Amino acid sequence: MRPVSTKEIIACRCARELKSGEVVNLGIGIPTLTANCLPQHLDVTFHTENGAFGFGARPSAFDSDSDFTNAGCEPITLKPGAAIMDLTTSFGAMRNGYIDVTILGALQVDALGNLANWACDRAGKWWPGIGGAMDLCYGTPKVIAALQHTGKERTSKILQRCTLPLTGKGCVKVIVTEHAVFDVLPEGLMLRELFPGTDVDYLRGITEAEFEVSPSLTEMSFGSGTDTV
């Protein structure tokens, strides 16, 4: 899949963080699009918290089955060897280290790798819904935050410190937006990639969090991924 929208740019760049052999959870929202743009040479097992291992890209409307969906209730295909299970078994796998990587959407992420993705204030009321994200943050060694760089009125969603209730503390290892890729290091954020046409000064202007620039900074690409064949 060639990315054509902001959300697809983020999802397809997330796909390049994956390696063959990994079990990868895809959270609701932008992360679910990653299954549609996985490089062909990568052999990963996608997991969805509502109870499936081994699913693939979105099927055509004609081939869709309402019994087989991802975390966003969108139709999925089942690859050979796929498994469907109850929610208890799925959450047990999430909590006990069976997932290698999880890609989660975010309302906010910060320089310490804290993630907030479950509650926001709308018209003076809290709209909560933490779901399985806290279990994934606890049980998964690599959390990738996939989010649009700014919110309404161009307010930064990458903060020095999160202001919303946290989903997970210090769990995020990589941040992917439509503008950049950051690594979350013990000393703070390190800018690794920039979207073509974006410069560092512009990025600093839309990013509240402080960050360093990698000496090997490159343009964001959507090639064959990090895996070797």
C-alpha positions in Angstrom: 0.0 0.0 0.0 1.3 3.4 -1.0 0.6 6.0 1.7 -1.7 8.8 0.5 -3.1 10.2 3.7 -1.6 11.5 6.9 -2.8 8.5 8.8 -1.4 6.1 6.2 2.0 7.8 6.2 2.2 7.1 10.0 1.0 3.5 9.7 3.3 2.6 6.8 6.3 4.1 8.5 5.4 2.1 11.6 5.5 -1.0 9.5 9.2 -0.3 8.8 10.0 -0.7 12.5 9.0 -4.4 12.4 11.1 -7.5 11.9 10.3 -11.0 10.7 9.3 -13.4 13.5 7.8 -10.7 15.7 4.3 -10.9 17.3 2.8 -7.5 16.8 -0.3 -6.0 18.4 -2.1 -3.3 16.5 -4.1 -0.9 18.6 -7.3 0.9 17.6 -7.1 3.8 15.2 -4.0 4.6 13.1 -2.2 1.4 14.1 -4.7 -0.9 12.5 -3.7 0.5 9.1 -0.3 -1.0 9.5 -1.6 -4.4 8.4 -2.4 -2.9 5.0 1.1 -1.7 4.2 3.4 -4.4 5.6 6.3 -5.1 3.2 5.9 -8.4 1.5 9.1 -9.9 2.7 8.2 -9.3 6.4 6.7 -12.3 8.1 5.1 -11.1 11.3 2.1 -12.3 13.3 -0.4 -9.6 14.0 -2.5 -9.7 17.1 -5.6 -7.8 18.0 -6.7 -7.5 21.6 -10.3 -8.6 20.9 -9.0 -12.1 20.2 -7.0 -13.0 17.1 -3.4 -14.0 16.2 -2.3 -14.2 12.6 -4.5 -11.7 10.7 -3.7 -9.8 7.6 -4.8 -6.8 5.5 -8.3 -5.5 5.2 -10.3 -7.6 2.8 -12.6 -6.3 0.0 -16.2 -5.6 1.0 -17.3 -8.8 -0.8 -14.9 -10.9 1.2 -15.5 -9.3 4.6 -16.9 -11.4 7.5 -18.3 -9.5 10.5 -17.1 -12.2 12.9 -13.4 -11.4 12.0 -12.4 -7.8 13.0 -9.5 -5.9 14.5 -9.5 -3.7 17.6 -11.5 -1.0 15.7 -14.2 -3.4 14.6 -12.9 -3.2 11.0 -12.8 -6.4 8.9 -9.6 -8.4 8.7 -8.4 -11.4 6.7 -7.1 -14.5 8.5 -3.8 -16.0 7.3 -3.0 -19.7 7.3 -2.5 -20.8 10.9 -4.5 -17.9 12.4 -6.1 -18.4 15.8 -9.3 -16.9 17.2 -9.8 -16.9 21.0 -11.8 -15.4 23.8 -10.9 -12.1 25.4 -9.5 -13.6 28.5 -7.0 -15.7 26.6 -6.0 -12.7 24.4 -5.5 -10.5 27.5 -3.5 -13.2 29.2 -1.1 -13.2 26.2 -0.8 -9.4 26.4 0.0 -9.5 30.1 2.5 -12.4 30.1 5.0 -11.4 27.5 3.7 -13.1 24.3 3.7 -9.9 22.4 7.0 -8.5 21.1 5.8 -5.1 19.8 2.6 -3.1 20.2 1.7 -0.1 18.0 -0.7 2.2 19.9 -2.4 5.4 19.1 -1.9 8.4 21.5 -3.5 11.6 22.6 -0.2 12.6 24.2 3.3 11.2 24.5 6.2 12.8 26.3 10.0 12.9 26.5 10.1 10.3 29.2 8.2 7.8 27.1 5.0 8.2 29.0 1.8 7.5 27.0 -1.7 8.9 27.5 -4.3 7.5 25.1 -7.5 6.8 27.0 -9.1 9.9 28.5 -9.7 13.4 27.2 -11.8 16.4 28.3 -14.6 17.2 25.9 -16.9 20.1 26.7 -16.1 19.8 30.4 -16.7 16.0 30.6 -14.2 13.2 30.8 -14.5 10.5 28.1 -12.6 7.5 29.4 -11.9 4.1 27.7 -8.5 2.6 28.7 -9.3 -0.8 27.2 -6.4 -3.1 26.8 -3.8 -0.4 26.3 -2.6 -0.5 29.9 -2.0 -4.3 29.7 -0.1 -3.9 26.5 2.1 -1.1 28.0 2.9 -3.4 30.9 3.4 -6.6 29.1 5.1 -5.6 25.8 8.9 -4.8 25.6 8.6 -2.4 22.6 5.8 0.2 22.4 5.6 2.3 19.3 3.4 5.5 19.6 1.6 6.3 16.3 0.0 9.7 16.3 -0.6 12.9 14.4 2.0 15.4 15.5 -0.4 18.1 16.5 -4.0 18.3 17.6 -6.6 21.0 17.2 -5.3 24.5 16.7 -1.8 23.0 16.0 -1.2 22.2 19.6 1.7 19.7 20.1 0.8 16.2 21.1 4.5 15.4 21.9 5.1 17.1 25.2 7.8 17.5 27.8 5.4 15.9 30.3 1.9 14.4 29.6 -1.0 16.3 31.2 -3.6 13.7 30.6 -4.0 10.5 32.8 -1.3 8.0 31.8 -1.9 4.7 30.1 1.7 3.6 30.6 4.7 5.1 32.3 8.1 5.1 30.5 6.9 2.4 28.1 7.2 4.1 24.7 10.4 3.3 22.7 9.6 5.0 19.4 7.3 7.8 18.3 6.1 8.0 14.7 4.2 11.0 13.4 3.5 12.3 9.9 6.5 14.6 10.3 9.1 12.6 12.1 10.4 9.5 13.9 11.9 9.9 17.4 13.7 7.4 19.5 12.9 7.6 23.3 16.3 7.3 25.1 17.1 7.6 28.8 18.4 11.1 28.2 15.3 12.2 26.2 14.0 12.3 22.6 16.3 11.8 19.6 15.1 12.8 16.2 16.0 10.0 13.8 14.0 10.8 10.6 12.2 13.8 9.0 9.4 13.6 6.4 10.7 14.9 3.1 10.3 18.7 2.9 10.2 19.2 6.7 13.1 20.9 8.4 14.3 20.8 12.0 13.4 24.4 12.8 9.8 23.8 11.6 9.6 20.6 13.7 10.8 22.4 16.8 8.1 25.0 16.3 5.3 22.3 16.4 6.9 20.1 19.2 6.6 21.1 22.8 9.1 18.5 24.0 12.8 19.2 23.7 14.8 16.8 21.5 18.3 16.2 20.1 19.0 15.6 16.5 20.7 12.3 15.5 24.1 12.8 13.7 22.7 10.2 11.2 19.4 12.0 10.6 17.7 10.8 7.4 14.5 11.5 5.5 11.6 9.3 6.4 11.1 6.5 3.8 8.6 3.8 3.1 10.8 1.2 1.6 11.4 -2.4 2.5 11.6 -2.1 6.2 14.3 -2.9 8.8 14.3 -6.6 8.2 17.1 -8.3 6.1 16.5 -11.0 3.6 
